[in-house]
Every structure is written in structure tokens, then in C-alpha cells.
Amino acid sequence: MVVGKFTPPGGPEFEGFVRRVEPGLRRALFAALGPDRGREAAAEALAWAWEHWDCVVELENPTGYLFRVGQSRSRSRRRRVLHGTSEWSEPMIEPQLTKALAELSEAQRVAVILVHGFGWTMREVAELNGTQVTSVQTHLERGLRKLRATLEVEEHA
């Protein structure tokens, strides 16, 4: 029996894909599911991509598709998102922000975190979600309004 070097489906092409897609996918799933479950979901989605590389390489929006794969494979629909329970901590964050983010709808939380936390454009969030930019803008505005009310912060012009 000859033992050779294992070559994953897609080889270097898949490795380049992961380097390009993983940071955004991880951030999007972080926004949707919280830090711990978001990391796990990103790993699950990329494992799925590796197993189904022939299909993934043909997708028009593979990041958006893998975002939905990560969401569906990583959580029970009844579990609430827990943004405040990660082993990782950020010392410069308002202490009540994690609880306030958990109270937003998933669409609002994803829009707020990706646009204001990670600097994505509304168009990038819309492409990820497969929605219109105007929908992202609506979720963003409603999410920010709810955060301001919850945190008792006034908007400055």
C-alpha cells in the first residue's frame, strides 16, 4: 500500500478561499450567534464547504450561503443568543452593551455589529443576508434606536 500526501478537495484553491472568506464569515456569525457559538458555526460552515467544495465553488455568493449553513448547523432555534458569556473579554466595551445587543432581533444585531463594529458597508451586509440594502438600513436604524433607548444614550448630530 502506497501512502501519499493527502490533498483536500480544491487543494490550494480551497485554502485561498478559506483565507479570503473566513474572517468575514466568522464576524458575521459572531454577530448573529455570539462569540463562542459564532466561532463554532464558522468552523462548521467551513467544514461543510470542504466536504461540498464542488458545489461551493459554483455559488455566486458563497459567503452568504455559508453564513446560512453556519446558522442552521450550529444552534437550536429556541436558544437565545448570548453575547455576554464568552471567555474573551473586551475592556473598552460599555458593560450593558452585551445584554442590549442580545435583546435586538437577529437582523438588527447583525446589521449593527457588522456595520458599526466591523466596518462593513450596508451593501456587504445585504449581500451576506441576500437582502436589499434598504432592508439592512432599516434593521440598522431600528437596532441603533433600540440600543440608544436601552442604554439611555442620546444621539448627537
C-alpha positions as CSV (number, residue, x, y, z in Angstrom):
1,M,0.0,0.0,0.0
2,V,1.4,3.4,-1.0
3,V,0.7,6.2,1.3
4,G,0.8,9.6,-0.4
5,K,0.2,13.1,0.7
6,F,-3.4,13.9,1.4
7,T,-4.8,16.6,-1.0
8,P,-8.1,18.2,0.1
9,P,-10.8,18.8,-2.4
10,G,-9.9,22.0,-4.2
11,G,-6.3,21.9,-2.8
12,P,-4.7,25.4,-2.8
13,E,-7.8,26.9,-4.3
14,F,-9.8,25.9,-1.2
15,E,-7.0,27.2,1.1
16,G,-7.2,30.6,-0.7
17,F,-10.9,30.6,-0.4
18,V,-10.7,30.0,3.4
19,R,-8.2,32.8,3.8
20,R,-10.4,35.1,1.9
21,V,-13.8,34.1,3.3
22,E,-13.2,33.0,6.9
23,P,-12.7,36.4,8.6
24,G,-15.9,37.9,7.3
25,L,-17.8,34.7,7.9
26,R,-16.6,34.4,11.4
27,R,-17.5,38.1,12.1
28,A,-21.0,37.6,10.6
29,L,-21.7,34.5,12.7
30,F,-20.3,36.3,15.8
31,A,-22.8,39.0,15.2
32,A,-25.7,36.5,14.7
33,L,-24.8,33.9,17.3
34,G,-22.5,35.5,19.8
35,P,-18.7,35.0,20.2
36,D,-18.4,31.3,21.2
37,R,-21.2,29.9,19.1
38,G,-20.2,32.1,16.2
39,R,-16.7,30.7,16.1
40,E,-18.1,27.2,16.2
41,A,-20.6,27.9,13.5
42,A,-17.8,29.4,11.2
43,A,-15.8,26.2,11.7
44,E,-18.8,24.0,11.0
45,A,-19.7,26.1,7.8
46,L,-16.1,25.8,6.5
47,A,-16.0,22.1,7.2
48,W,-19.3,21.8,5.2
49,A,-17.7,23.9,2.4
50,W,-14.7,21.5,2.3
51,E,-17.0,18.5,2.1
52,H,-19.1,20.1,-0.6
53,W,-16.3,22.0,-2.4
54,D,-17.6,21.1,-5.9
55,C,-20.9,22.9,-5.1
56,V,-19.4,25.8,-3.2
57,V,-17.1,26.7,-6.0
58,E,-20.1,27.2,-8.2
59,L,-22.0,29.5,-5.9
60,E,-22.5,33.2,-6.7
61,N,-22.4,34.2,-3.1
62,P,-20.5,31.5,-1.2
63,T,-20.0,33.6,2.0
64,G,-23.8,34.3,2.3
65,Y,-24.5,30.7,1.7
66,L,-22.0,29.6,4.3
67,F,-23.5,32.1,6.7
68,R,-26.8,30.4,6.4
69,V,-25.1,26.9,6.7
70,G,-23.4,28.1,9.9
71,Q,-26.6,29.3,11.4
72,S,-28.6,26.2,10.6
73,R,-25.9,23.7,11.7
74,S,-24.9,25.3,15.0
75,R,-28.0,26.2,17.0
76,S,-31.4,25.3,18.2
77,R,-34.0,27.8,17.2
78,R,-35.1,28.1,20.8
79,R,-31.8,29.2,22.3
80,R,-31.2,32.9,22.8
81,V,-28.0,34.5,21.6
82,L,-25.6,35.0,24.4
83,H,-23.2,37.9,23.7
84,G,-22.1,38.3,27.2
85,T,-20.9,34.8,28.1
86,S,-17.7,34.5,26.2
87,E,-14.4,33.6,27.8
88,W,-13.0,36.5,25.8
89,S,-13.4,40.0,27.1
90,E,-13.0,43.4,25.7
91,P,-12.1,46.0,28.3
92,M,-13.3,49.0,26.3
93,I,-17.0,48.0,25.9
94,E,-19.9,49.5,27.7
95,P,-20.8,46.9,30.3
96,Q,-24.5,46.9,29.4
97,L,-23.9,46.6,25.7
98,T,-23.8,42.8,25.5
99,K,-27.2,42.5,27.2
100,A,-28.6,45.2,25.0
101,L,-27.3,43.5,21.8
102,A,-28.9,40.2,22.9
103,E,-32.3,42.0,23.1
104,L,-32.1,43.0,19.4
105,S,-33.6,40.9,16.7
106,E,-31.0,38.8,14.8
107,A,-31.3,41.0,11.7
108,Q,-30.8,44.2,13.8
109,R,-27.9,42.7,15.8
110,V,-26.1,41.5,12.6
111,A,-26.5,44.9,10.9
112,V,-25.4,46.9,14.0
113,I,-22.3,44.7,14.8
114,L,-21.1,44.3,11.2
115,V,-21.6,47.9,10.1
116,H,-20.6,49.7,13.3
117,G,-18.4,47.0,15.0
118,F,-16.5,45.6,12.0
119,G,-16.9,48.5,9.5
120,W,-18.8,46.6,6.8
121,T,-20.9,48.6,4.3
122,M,-24.6,48.1,4.2
123,R,-24.2,46.6,0.7
124,E,-21.8,43.9,2.1
125,V,-24.3,43.0,4.8
126,A,-27.1,42.9,2.3
127,E,-25.1,40.5,0.1
128,L,-24.3,38.3,3.1
129,N,-28.0,38.1,4.0
130,G,-29.4,38.0,0.5
131,T,-31.5,41.1,1.1
132,Q,-31.8,44.7,-0.2
133,V,-29.6,47.5,1.2
134,T,-32.8,49.3,2.3
135,S,-33.7,46.3,4.5
136,V,-30.2,46.4,6.1
137,Q,-30.6,50.2,6.6
138,T,-34.0,49.7,8.3
139,H,-32.6,47.0,10.6
140,L,-29.6,49.2,11.4
141,E,-31.7,52.2,12.2
142,R,-34.2,50.3,14.4
143,G,-31.3,48.4,16.1
144,L,-29.5,51.6,16.9
145,R,-32.6,53.3,18.1
146,K,-33.4,50.4,20.4
147,L,-29.8,50.3,21.7
148,R,-29.8,54.0,22.5
149,A,-33.1,53.7,24.3
150,T,-31.9,50.6,26.3
151,L,-28.6,52.2,27.2
152,E,-30.2,55.6,27.7
153,V,-27.8,57.3,25.2
154,E,-28.8,60.3,23.2
155,E,-27.9,60.6,19.5
156,H,-25.6,63.6,18.8
157,A,-25.7,65.4,15.5
